[in-house]
Amino acid sequence: MSSASRFLVSQLTSQDHRQLNNLAGRVTEYEDLLRDISPYVDKGIADRIIATLDKYAAGSETAQGEESQADEISSSSSVGSLDKIDRVEEDLNRAPQTRATGYMGKNSEVTWMQSLQKKTEHRSQKLAGPSEAKADDQFSIHCMSYHLDNMDISVPGPVQVYTMPPQSVADRLFEDFLDTVYPFFPIINRPLFRSQYQTFSGGAARPGDKWLAILNLIFAIAAKHAHLTQAPWRGESHDHLMYLTRARTLSMNGDVLFSHPDLQQVQVEGLTAFYLLACDQLNRAWRVAALAVRSSITLGLNLKNTSDATVAASKEARYKVWWCVYTLEHMLGIMTGRVTCILGGVCKTPFPLPFDEEQLSEPGVAEILGNHDLHLELIESKLSCYQIRHVLFDPQGVKKPNYTQKKDEASWLKSQPHSSALGFLYYADLAVITQEIVNQVYSLDCCTMPWDHIESRIRYLRTRVELWQSKLPHAYDFTNLRDQGQEMLRTKLLLGFHYYSSWITLGRPCLCRHDSQPTLSDQRYMFSHEMALVALESSRLMLDLIPNSPDPIWLYQTCPWWCILHYLMQSGTILLIELSFGCIHQPEEETNILKYSRKAVLWLLAMSDYSLASRRAWELCDSSLRRIAQDMDYDVGLSLDLNQRQRQEELSLRQKSPPRSKAHTTESSLSGLATSDHGFPFDPISGELIRSFFPFIEEEDPWDDI
């Protein structure tokens, strides 16, 4: 303090000191308030808030130093978490294989693997000399992708569109879908569709093409699952492609795609995208899912339905269809790293009720079903994403009551008994939060944004994820997987994988190696370090959800089999990145990180017997681990014998063989039945749920009295 400053201070009275302290307290309060509301306002206002706070930070030299440090942290990732997020670094149109993979963004584990392999090769090149350098095209994104978009999904020869599998096989396929997929993708009305299926199986129904397409897609998804689990009743190796081809012919052909969508078409498109995801056809799934989103928005499914002409049960069914499309689009956006169709503000659809369709007629449930205010009070406002949906996108929303600040407010929702609908509700809740992580942390404006802004977003979203976990019912505690029934275990595992995946996505930008180590007193460095630890810990906890000894059949029977490979690649790649850094974030955990990396690689190896995508994933992770171990002098203890490698080569050749062209010889044909949509006018999620069952060949209609 200068002599002039000391003189001025000495002239202040006690009252002056009190006033200054009071003003200083107010300034601190105002600054805290500005920091708190900055995540809720649009980017322009948020930028002004942060810039103003930085401008008047204590001491200009300190502020400049912090800004310099922030810039360093934001741009110093040696594997590229957010750097160059606004550009494409290769010509994706140059060849069929590059077009098949397409662009992969910064939050995709494929991009993480690409960056990891590039840096690992660069380090090895320094050690071994330039003669062993690889060509750049060997690190092209399509070479780093484990997905199967380069493989054909058509079947040779003509396909009998109206042929059905044997009844016993059809029944098993149908039930397998309802058991393993429907609880987490309730895009059909289960009791209604089951009743229609039973009527159809009796041989007295003439369903329309779209309903048959939905059924064939259900068969295709279940058939793929049957092959992964080696079910004894499974069909030929590529029977799922036959079911897909029938569905495409029935309701995904050129004429239909140029027609105006209806609710059944949304179901067809959603199920097609889900099937393609389950078959590791990621790029194709991405494109078809966009159709489902557009069709849904065309029909207003992304909005609250207040039509008096639509019954409450039909509104609820439509809400479920939207949230199926939303969660599917979200998952594909996470896997590809691309901008989705579900950016902030596009969705005002109420969340589905935590009750299965069979419960909707019960008195207490019926009351909530028809009362939007009660639905908002008991369900919507108690979800952890409520603030994101109703405040973040509405600046006026900050003046509204905040329903999600207290962790004990969701007592009614937490007290509800387990049901597939309740599990799906919490899954959708977390999907909204995770989608906002992508929208806020991996947006294109982050490449020019000061680290302060990004950190502020991460801090806020971190509280949302933490709040979601705190509000989860005890029955869904995925940290305790002992003595669980199959249905409950599946729900716990899906929620657990999604939860840890959210943390990995949120913490990944902070997992980087800094060329110049900041001081430990730098709060920004400490925060980045802390979030890096969160990503690493979440990767290990995700792998703790599965046994140490690989059992692929158990995995495909119990875990979310359609995206389990994505989750394992997320966690495995994060751990490999940390190994490539020399475990700088957790040097004391080096042995553990090695152990979990090895666990991920061994699981991928075991899954390779049943999945070509898993084989590709294993090759990427195994080669990365071996190269890192060689360069960093790690002892990973991974040595495959000759028989194991030979088995992998045989698997690769077997899975690249073309599908058989013969249809089931025991399949029954529907070609004799009328196939016009006019004979089957029902809409399974319309307001005419009861009056539009299958017309019967016989004159008597047993549903006339309903």
ROKE-726509 format. One record per residue: x, y, z of N, C-alpha, C in turn. Coordinates in steps of 0.1 Angstrom, whole numbers, plus 5000, padded with zeros to 4 digits. Atoms other than C-alpha are relative to their C-alpha. Layout:
REM residues N
XYZXYZXYZ/...
//
This chain:
REM residues 706
500949885000500050005000500950125000/499249885001501450344990499750095012/500149904988501950635016498750084998/501249925002499050825000498849915004/501150094997496750525004499949985015/500050024986497850475040499450135007/500549874994497050845047498550014999/501550005002493550815032499349915009/500650094991492850515052500050055014/499949954986493950685084499050105003/501049904998491350955078498649955001/501350065000488450715076499549995015/500650024987486150715106499549855001/500550144997484750395122498749984991/501250025008481450465104500449984985/499550035013483350485071500449864998/499550145001484950155078498849904999/501250095000481549995085499350014986/500649995013480150135053500849934989/499250075009483050005033499949855001/500250144998482749665048498649954995/501350035005479049675040499949994985/500050005015479649765004500849894995/499250115004482349505001499249875000/500850124999479949245013499049994990/501050005011477349354988500649964987/499350045012479849334960500249854999/499750145000480848984970498749924997/501350075002477148884971499550014986/500449985014476449034937500849924991/499150085009479448864922499649855001/500450144999478348524936498749984993/501350025007474848584923500250004985/499750005014476148664889500649874995/499450135004478248354888498949895001/501050114999475248144899499050004989/501149995011472848274872500749994986/499450005013475448274844499749884992/500450125008474647914834498650014994/501450005004470948004830499750094989/500349905010471248284805500749974987/499550035013472148294769501550044999/498649995001475748294757500550155001/499549865001476048674750500050065014/500149954987474848764785501049935009/499050074992477048494801501450054997/498749955003480048624783500350145007/499849874994479448974796500249995015/499850024985479048844832501449965003/498650054997482348654831501050114997/499149905004484148934813500050115011/500149894990482949194839500649955013/499450064988483848964868501550004999/498550005002487348914854500650145000/499549865001487749284847500350065013/499849944987487349374883500549905010/499450104991489149074898501150075008/499049944991491549154926501350014994/498749985005494649304911500149964985/500050025015495149344873501049894997/499050105004498349124873499449875003/500650134996496448844891499049964989/501150045010493548864866500749964987/499350045012495948864837500749865001/499450134998497848574851499049885000/501050115000494648374857499549984986/500550025014493448444821501049934992/498950075007496848334808500049855004/500050134996496648024829498749924995/501250065005493047964818500149964985/499850035014494047984781500849884999/499150125000496747734788499349885002/500850134997494447484804499049974989/501050025010491847534777500649944987/499550045013494247454748501149915001/498750074998496947234763499849854999/500250145000495346894759500849934989/499150075010497846654743499349904992/500750105008495146424731498750074993/501149935007492646694719498749985006/501450024995489546714741499150104994/500949905005488147044729500750084989/499349925010490847184706499649964986/500450025014490047214669498649944999/501350065000486447134677499150064988/500849935010485247364649500549974986/499550035013486947194620500049854997/499850145005487146874599501449994994/498650015004490746764594500349904989/499850095011490246514566498850004990/501050005010488246474534499149885002/500950114997485346254545499349954988/500750045013483946234509500949934990/499150045009487046094494499949854996/500150155002486245714496498849945006/501250074994483445474504500249985015/499950044986484945374537500050135009/500149874992485345744549498650055000/501449965000481845814539499149915009/500750104992480645504557500150045015/499849964986482145634590499550145002/500549864998481446004585500850075010/499349914990482446284609499749945014/500150044986483146194645500550125008/499749884993483046484670500949975013/499050014989485146544701499549925012/500550084989482846364726499849864996/500050145004483046044707501249925004/498950084996485245764720500949964988/499350025012486245704684501150114997/499149895001487846044682501150005011/499150024989489445984716501149904996/499050115004491045664702500950054989/499249955011492245844671501150095006/499049914995493946114691501049925009/499150084992495445854715501049934991/499050085009496945644687500950104993/499149915006498345954670501150045009/499049964990500046074701501049895004/499250124996501245724710501049974989/499150025011502745684675501050115000/499049895000504346024677501149985011/499050024990506045934710500949884996/499250125004507145594696501050044989/499249965011508445764665501350075005/498949934994510645984687501049905006/499150104994512045674705500749924989/499450095010512545464674500650064988/499449935012513445724648498950014989/501049975010511545854618499749894990/500250105010511945544597498749915003/501250084997509045374615498750085001/501249925000506545654611499049944991/501150045008503145564599499450114991/500749895008501245744571498850055007/501149934993498645994582498749934998/501350065003495845804565499849875008/500250114991496445514589499350045013/500749954988495045734616498750074996/501349955005492045834595498949955010/501050034991488845834615499349874997/500650135004487445534596500949885005/499150104995490545334607499949985015/500150014985489845414643498649965005/501450044996486145324642499949855001/500350154998485044984655498649974995/501350025005481645024640500049934986/500050095012480444814610499350074988/500749935011479045084586500649974987/499550035013481344964559499549874995/500650135004479444634558498650014994/501349995006476444574536498949945009/501150054992473044524552498949944992/501050055009471144394522500249854999/499950145002470344034514499849974985/500150035014470843874480498749934997/501150075004467943754460498650065004/501449954997464143824462499649965015/500550024986462543844497498550005000/501450014999459043724504499550095012/500249904990457744024522499049965011/501050034990454743874539500249865006/499750134994456443554551500350035015/499850004985456543494589500849885004/499350124995458843274609499149905007/500850094993457542964626499450065013/500649944988455143044654500850005013/499250014988457342914681501250105000/498949915001460243124669499550145001/500649865000458043434664499750035015/500449984986456743394700501250035009/498849984992460243374714500750144997/499549875004461443674694499250115006/500949894995458443884705500250015015/499849994985458943794742501450055004/498749954997462643854740500150154999/500149865002462044204727499450075012/500749944989459544274755500849995013/499250024987461944144782501250095000/498649944999465244304772500150144994/500049875007464444604750498950105004/501249924997460944734757500150085012/500049924988461544844793500850134998/499249885002464145094780499850074987/500349955013462645164746498549974998/501450035001458845164751499350074989/500649925012457945284716498749944995/501350065003454945044713499250005013/500950024988451945014736500049855003/499850144998452844684752498749915001/501250094999449344544762499250004987/500750005013447744664730500749924989/499350075011450444534707500049855003/500050144997450544204725498749944996/501350055003446844164721499849994985/500150005015447044254684500949894994/499150105005449944014679499449865002/500750124998447943734695498949984990/501150015010445043804672500649974987/499450035013447343814642500549864999/499550145000448943484652498949904999/501150095001445543324653499649984985/500350025014445343374615498850074995/501349945004442143574614500150154997/499949855002443643924609500750034987/499449955012444644124580500750145003/499349884996447244374593500550084988/499449925010448544664573501550004999/498550015002452044714560500850065011/499249944989453144944587500049925013/500050094988452044714615500949894998/499150125003453844424598501550055000/498649955000456944644594500550015015/499749994985456844714632500349875005/499850144995456544344639501349944995/498750055005459444254616501250075006/498949934993461644514632500249955014/499950064987460844374666500749864999/499350125002461844034652501550024997/498649985004465044174637500950035012/499249964988466144334670500249885009/499950124991465344014690500949904994/499150105007467043794664501550035002/498649964998470243994667500449975014/499750034986470043954705500249855002/500050144999469443584701501449944996/498750045004472643544682501250045009/499049964990474643744707500049915012/500150094988473343524735500149854997/500050145004473643204715498849925005/501250074996470043124723499849874991/500250135008469242764713498950004989/501149995010466142874694500350104989/499749895010467943134672500049944986/500150045014467643124635501350004993/498849995008470143144607500850125003/499149904995473143364612499650144996/500349875005471743654592498550024998/501449995002468043614597499550145004/500449874997467843954613500050104988/499949925012468844104580498749984991/501350035007465843924564498850085005/501149934994463444074589500150154997/499849865003464944424583499650024985/500349985014464644384545498550004998/501550005001460944294549499450135005/500549884994460344594571500350124991/499649895010462244824546499050004988/500850015011460144694518498550055003/501449974995456844734538499850155003/500349864995457345084552501350095001/498849915000460845234546500550014985/499649985014460745244508499850144995/500049865005460845544485498650075001/501449944999457045594484499750045014/500349964987456745594521500850125005/499249894996459645824527499650134994/500549875006458046084504498650035004/501349984995454746054522500050075013/500049934987453646254552499949895011/499950104990454446074584498749995009/501050024990451945924609500749945012/499450054988452445784643500749864999/499450135002453145434631501350014992/498849985007455745564607501150045010/499049964990457545724637500549885007/499650124993457545384654500949924991/499250075010458945224622501450064999/498749945001461745474619500849995013/499350014987462545464656500649865002/499650144999462745084656501149964990/498950025010464845084624501350055005/498849934994467345324640500549925012/499650084988467445114672500749874995/499450125005468044794652501450034994/498749975006470944954632501050035011/499149984989472445074665500449875006/499750134994472244724679500949924991/499150085009474044594648501350084997/498749925001476844854651500050074987/500149925012475645034620499750155004/500249874993476145374636499650114991/500349895009476145604607498649994994/501350025005473045444592498950035011/500949984989471345454626499850155002/500049864998472245824629499050074990/500849935010470545914596498549965001/501450044999467345704602499450075013/500549944987467045844638499650154997/500449865004466946194622498750004994/501350015006463946084602499049995011/500950024989462245974634499850135008/500249874993462946304651499250104992/500749915008461746504622498549964998/501450045001458546294618499350035013/500649984987457946324656499750155001/500349864999458246704654498950044991/501149975010456046714623498649985007/501250034993453346554645499850075013/500149934988454046774674500249925013/499850094988455146494697501050065010/499049944992457846724711499450115009/500749904992455146944727498949945009/501150044992452546914754498750004992/501250025007449246784740498850045008/501149964992446246974752498749994992/501250025008443746854725499049935008/501150074993440346764739499649884992/500450115008439946524710500949875002/499150114998442846304722499949955015/500250054987442246084752501350005008/498849994991444646094782501049894997/499250125002445945744776500850014987/499349985013446745824740501150115001/498949894998448646144750501249945007/498950064993450645934775500949914991/499350085009451545684748500850084990/499249925010452645954724501250065008/498849944992454846114752501149895001/499050115000456545774755500749984987/499450015013457145754718501150114998/499049895001458846104719501249975008/498950024991461046014748500949884995/499250105006462145694730500850064989/499249945010463145894700501050105005/499149914994464746154722501349935005/498850074994466945904741500849934990/499350065010467845724710500950104992/499249905007468946044692501250055010/499049974990470846134724501249905000/498950115000472745804725500850014988/499349995013473645834688500950135000/499249885000474846194694501349985009/498950034991477046074723501149924992/499150095006478545794702500750064988/499449945012479146004671500750135003/499549874997480046334687499450114991/500649915009477746504663498950095006/501049924995475246784668498649934998/501350075002471746634674498950104996/501249935004468346744664499250055013/500849974988467346794701500850105009/499349894993469147114710499050075010/500849944990467847324739498850074995/501249935004464347444737499149934990/500850075011463047194711498949915007/500950104993461246974737499350065012/500949964988458347064760499149885003/500950124997456846714761500149965014/499950054986455946604796500649875001/499450134998457846314810498949905002/501050104998456045984810499749975014/500350034986454345864841500849885005/499250124995456245614864499149885002/500950124999453545354858499949934986/500150075012453245084832498550014994/501349985007450345084807498949935007/501150084994448444814826499550075013/500449934988448245054856499350134998/500649875002446845354839498550025003/501450004996443245264847499850015015/500250004986443845254884499750145005/500549864996442145544903501150105003/499049904997445245714917500850044988/499249975012447145684884499150084990/500949935009444145804864499950145003/500149864996443946114884501250084996/498849935005447546214876500050004985/499950015014447146104840499250124993/500849905006444446364834500250145006/499849874993445846644855501450054998/498649965003448846834841500650075012/499549934989449247044872500549905011/499650114991449446734894501249934995/498850065006451846574870501250095002/498949914998454046884872500550005014/499750004986453946884910500749885005/499550134995454546514916501249944993/499050075009456846414887500950104994/499149925008458146684864500950095008/499249904992459346934890500949935009/499150074991461046664910501149934993/498950065007463346544883501250105000/498849924999466846664883500350094988/499849925012466646804847499050115000/501049895001463747034856500550134998/499449875002465947334859500550024987/499549995014467547264826498950034990/501049995010464347224807499150135002/501049904997462247504824500750135004/499449874996464847764835501150044990/498849975008468047734814499650064987/500449955013466147794782499050125000/500949904998463848054796500550105010/499549914991465448364811499150055011/501049964990462248454829499849895010/500250114991462348114845500750015013/499349994988464848224871499150065011/500949944990461848404888499049905005/501050104996459848084891500549925012/499550094989459947854921500949904995/499050105004462947624920499649875007/500550124994461647274926501149905002/499050105000464947094924501250035008/498849964992467247254949500249905012/499950094989466447024978499949854996/499850145004467346664976498849915006/501050084994464346544997498650034995/501349965005461546694976499449894992/500550105009461146394954499549875008/500350124992459946164982498849924994/501150075006456646074965500549914988/499550075011458445974933501049895004/499050104996461245794951499349885007/500750104993458545594970499249904991/500850085009456945444939500749874998/499450135002457445074934500749984987/499350025013459744944907499049964989/500750045012458344924872500950044989/499249965012459744944837499850154997/500249865002458145284834500850095009/499249924991459845424865501450004996/498650005005463245304853500250084988/499949925012462645464819499950145003/500149864996461645784836501350065005/498749954995464945814854501150004990/499150005011466845714823499850124991/500249885008465245994803500450125007/499649894992465846234831501550024999/498549995001469646164830500450034986/499749975014469546174792499950154997/500149865002468346534793501250075006/498949944993471146624817501349984991/498850035008473846444796500050074987/500149925013472546604764500450145002/499649864998472946944780501550015002/498650004999476546844789500650014986/499549995014477146794751499750134995/500449875005475247104742500950125005/499349894993477147324767501549995000/498550024998480647174770500749964987/499450035012481247044735499450084988/500549925011479547314715501150074992/499049945008481347494687500650125006/499549884995481647814706501149985011/499050034990483947634732501450024995/498649995005486947654709500550155001/499549864998487048034713499650065014/500549954987485648054748501149995011/499050014988487848134779499649885009/500250124992488247844802499050035012/501049964989486248044829498649964996/501350025004483148004808499749855000/500150145001483647634802499949945014/500050054987484447574838498750035007/501349964994481247754849498949904996/500950105005479247524827500149875006/499750134995480947214839499650005015/500350004985480447314876498549995001/501550004998476647374871499549864996/500550135005476147044851500549895010/499650094990478146864877499049995012/501050004990475546964903498749924996/501250075006472746824880500249855001/499750145000474446484877500049955014/500050034986475046474914498649995006/501450004995471446564921499249884995/500750125005470146294898500349875008/499650114992472146034917499350005014/500649994986470846164951498549975000/501450025001467246144939499649864995/500350135004467445794926499549915011/500650094989465245544945501049905004/499050094995467145314967499949864993/500150135008465845014947500850004988/499249995012467845144918501550035003/498649974996471145174937500949904992/499250095008473545034911501349975006/498750034993476445024935499849875008/500350134994474644714950499349914990/500650095011474044444924499849865005/500250144994473744144948498549965001/501450064997470643924950498950074993/501049935008468744094922499349914990/500750075011466043954899500550054987/499549965013466843974862499550134996/500649885004464444254855500650125007/499449894993465744474883501550024997/498649995002469344394876500250074986/499849935013468944504839499850155002/500249864998467444834851501150075007/498849954992470244894876501250024991/498849995008472944824851499950114989/500249905010471445044824500250145006/499849874994471245334848501450025005/498649994996474645264862501050034988/499149975011476345254828499850154995/500349875005474545574817500550115010/499549904990475445754850501550024999/498649995001479145674847500450064987/499749955014479145754810499850165000/500249854999477746104819501250075006/498849954993480646164843501250004990/498950015009483146054817499950114989/500249905010481646284791500250145006/499849874994481646574815501450035004/498749994995485146514828501149994989/499050025010486846434795500850124995/499349885004487746794785501150045010/499049974990489746814817501149905001/499050115000491746494811501050034990/499049965010494746644795501450025007/498649984994498546684800500450144997/499649865002499747034805501550014998/498649995003503047124790500850075011/499449934989503847364818499149995012/500850034989502547254852499650125008/500449884992500447524869500349975015/499850014986500947594906498849945006/501250074994498747394930499050115006/501049904995497247724942499150054989/500949965011495747784908498749935001/501350074999492047714913499549934988/500550065012491447644877500749874997/499350135002494147384875499449905010/500650104990492747224907498749954996/501350055005489247214892500249904989/499750095011490547064860500549865004/499450134995492546804879498949925007/501150074992489546724901499049934990/500950065010487346664870500649894992/499250115006490046454854499949875009/500150114991489946234885498649945000/501450055001486146214882499849914988/500150085013486446084846500749865002/499350124998489045824857499349915010/500750084990487145704887498749954994/501250045006483945684867500349884990/499650115010485745464841500249875008/499850124993486845224868498749955007/501350044994483445224885499149934990/500850065011481745144852500549864998/499550145002484044844847499749915013/500450074988483144744883498649944999/501450055002479544684871500049864994/499950135006480744374853501049915007/499150094992482544064867501550024994/498650005005486344044865500349894990/499850105010486143724846499050014988/500949975011484643784811499049894998/501150105003481343614804499150074990/500849925010479943764771498549965000/501450045000476743554773499250075011/500749924989475843704807499950144997/499949865003476844044795498850044990/501049975010474444034765498649965005/501350044994471643874786499650105010/500349924989471844124814500250154998/499749865002473344454803499350064988/500649945012472044704777500849964988/499250075010473344484749500250084987/499949935012472644724721501050115000/499049894999475144984734501149975010/499050034990477344794759501450024995/498749985006480244804735500550145001/499749854999480145184734500450035015/499649974987480245194772501449955004/498750064997483244964775501150074993/499049935007485045154748500250145006/499949874993484345484766501049995012/499250014988485845364799501449954997/498750055004488645164783500950114994/499249905007489845454761500450115010/499649904989489845704791501249945008/498950064992492045464811501349994991/498950005009494345424781500750134998/499549865001494645794777500950045012/499249974988495745824813501349935001/498750075000498345554809501050064990/499149945009499645734779500750135005/499449894994500246034801501049965011/499150054988502245824826499350015013/500849994987499345844851500350125008/499649884993500146204859498950055009/501049954991496746264874499949915013/500150094989496845964897501249905000/498850085000500445834899499949885010/500150104990499545644931499149884996/501050105005496845454911500449934988/499550065012499045334883499749854999/500350155000498644964892498649984997/501450015002494945004894499550034986/500449965014494645184861500449894990/499550115008496744914845499049885001/500850124998494544644860498650024993/501349985006491244804848500250014985/499849995015492744874813500049864995/499850145004493644504811498649935000/501350064999490144414823499150034987/500849965012488544614795500449934987/499550075012490744464768499649855000/500450145000490044114780498649974998/501450015003486344174780499750014985/500249985015486544304744500549874993/499550125006488543994735499049895001/501050104998485943764749498850024992/501249965008483143954732500249984985/499750015014484943914699499549874994/500550135005483743554696498550024995/501549985004480143694691499850134992/500349875007480644034675501350054993/498949955007482844164648500450145004/499749874995482544514661500949995013/499250024988483944394694501449964997/498750045004486844234676500850134995/499449885004487644564660500450095012/499849924988487344744693501249945008/498950074993489644484709501450034993/498849975008492244534681500650145003/499649864997492344904687500550025014/499649994986492544884725501349925003/498950094998494944594725501350064995/498749955006497444754701500450135007/499649884993497245084720500649975014/499550044987497844914754501449944998/498750065002500744714740501150114997/499149895004502345024724500350095012/499749914988501945234756500849925010/499350084991503244954777501549994996/498650015005506344924755500750135002/499349875000507045294754500250055015/500049944986506245364791500649895010/499550114992507745034804499149955011/501050064991504544904819500049854998/500250155001504044534827498549975001/501450025000500544464816499649855000/500350144999500844084814499049954990/501050045010498844054782500849934988/499450075011500043774759499149904995/500950095005497743594736500749894993/499350115006498743244725499549994986/500250015014498643134689498549954997/501450055002495242954693499050115001/500949894998493543264706500050094987/499949915011494843474677499449934987/500650075011493843204652498550005001/501549994998490343204667499550144996/500449875004490143574661500050024985/500049995014491143544625498849924994/501150085005488543264619498750085002/501249934997485843484636499950114989/500149895009486743774613499549954986/500450055013486443564581498549955000/501450055000483143404593499050125000/500949894999481543744601500050084987/500049935013482543884567499349934989/500650085010480843614548498650054997/501349945004477643724529498949925007/501250074994474243634544499449904990/500750105009472343334531498850064994/501149955008469743404505498749935002/501250094998467343124515499250055012/500949974988464343214537499849875008/500350124993463242984564499049914992/500850095007461842674548498749975007/501250034992459342634576499150135003/500749884998458142994575498650004993/501449995006454443064568499950134993/500249895008453343304542498750075002/501349924999450743584544499650054987/500249945013450743644507498549984996/501450025004447143514505499150105007/500949904993445843774529500150134994/500149865005444844124520501150085006/498949934995447744354524499850155000/500349865001446144694520499950065014/500149934988446444944548498550035004/501449974997442645004544499449885008/500650104992442044664560500550005014/499450004987444044754590500250155004/499849854998443345124599500450045014/499749964986444345104636501250085001/498949924996446745354651500349975015/499950044986448245204683500250105010/499949904990448845534699499150124997/500949895003445945734685498950005011/501149994991442745834702499049894999/501050115003440945524688500749875003/499250124996442845254707499149885000/500850114998439845034713499249964988/500950035012437645054682500849964988/499250035012440544984658500849885001/499350125000441644634665499849934986/500050065013442044394636498549964996/501350055005438944334615500149854999/500050155000437943964616499449964987/500650065012437143744587498549965003/501450034996434043634606499350135002/500849884999431243884608499950055014/500149964986431043884646501350075005/498949924994433344144663499950005015/500150014986434044054699500350135008/499849874993435044414707498950104998/501149915002431744564697499450065013/500649964988430644584733500950095009/499049924992433744784745499850154997/
//
